[in-house]
């Protein structure tokens, strides 16, 4: 018999699966202060919480029998993941349970914006019968741009199609085949902002997505566009949005999320007549709350019964002998994934990983997770981790293929990551060299030798005299210092690459200037 403690007012229906299990005793309690939880936690094998109870290092130190902490929701801010990992406690959450709830709230905001429903309601209950002010627009035949075609974005697309909308979607992981299946035209962010009548965002907040819609995007938008954000505050530049509305570019906006929550009383969204706001209600439905509890209950049972599970957010235990051999490669593997991912085109459908040398003799699953994490983290940020990386890849129809080769020509061990996209392959290979540590030894078809750290500038060009000098001069003129440079080529005068480590990240202006240099075909900043 195992014991599970359920806190924070989780519904009976949500934990019915636990209650029905013959080998489980379930204790349902209210939210517990830390001191009380510390006193009782030792007798439990599992605990399920929402956001109110803090499961911190002190609690886990007292939890002598605890095997799993379940968070009935997506975020795990109230759980100390590092402390849990150190004590071998698995932390699970429910990333899928609120998909439909958030999707439907998004579509509610789309409808609310198109017909100005909240504003009309407010004026009507205030005693004014005003029909002229609230002339809306129909959704039929309008273009909906969806930035982020994961679980929620895909569900929004299905509903938009039912309303007769034309959908343009952007997602670096979606293939043409998958887009065709759900009736979506794939496009770039620029194509969306130039053509869409409605734009909704469904991405995590990462370096790549922060302010993905800001002043430059608003300047080229179709006049009368409407903006929706039920994802994360900060994806859309709040100040720039207000400016665009006041300038007559944007007809209205609906936000369920803010950079700071709750927002300050003087936040410009709160009293703007063309902006609809709600207090982060994405998961606030009876069904969603029950769904996340059911999902976490299933995961808890799997873990307590030593069965496979998928939604852990911290590192599982690895046999000591395997960990000793693989651990030095974890950081290298993640970096290889990041490099290949940032150099790849959109439409990723396969991650092919080859392990050559001594690595062919061990279970490489933990290392594979780090590589896939590196690929996905470029666009999913903290939503991806070493436990759920393979699950996230599968959910996005990305095939992960692992091969092994006992012999390798030049290195004791070699890890090669190949990303197959709708356009062309992206390849990065690396190894550990005695005395030198982690090294990237191949990019694309070209041999290189760089340390995977810092700010890296990738330049593809035609191998003509003077190119290196022009690049160096441009970087010097813009105050960017070069730390190291690698040049790779196959034949004289053919295609070639440059890899430069620089002292600060290359911004968009610098990348644009580099692309304008003669003979340069690509210039990308690689974040490591």
Secondary structure, DSSP 4 states (H G I P E B T S, - for coil): -EEEEE-TT--TGGGHHHHH-TTEEEEE-----HHHHHHHGGG-SEEEE-SSS-B-HHHHHH-TT--EEEESSS--TTB-HHHHHHTT-EEE--TTTTHHHHHHHHHHHHHHHHHTHHHHHHHHHTT----STT-----TTPEEEEE--SHHHHHHHHHHHHTT-EEEEE-TT--HHHHHHTT-EE--HHHHHHH-SEEEE-----TTTTTSBSHHHHHTSPTTEEEEE-S-TTSB-HHHHHHHHHTTSEEEEEES--SSSSPPTT-TTTT-TTEEE-SS-TT-SHHHHHHHHHHHHHHHHHHHTT-----B-SPPP--HHHHHHHHHHHHHHHHHHHHHHHHS-S---EEEEEEEEGGGGS--HHHHHHHHHHHHHHHHGGG--TTTHHHHHHHTT-EEEEEEES--SS-SEEEEEEEE-SS--EEEEEEEETTTEEEEEEETTEEEEE-S-SEEEEEEEE--TTHHHHHHHHHHHTTPPEEEEEEEESSTTSEEEEEEEESS---HHHHHHHHTSTTEEEEEEEE-
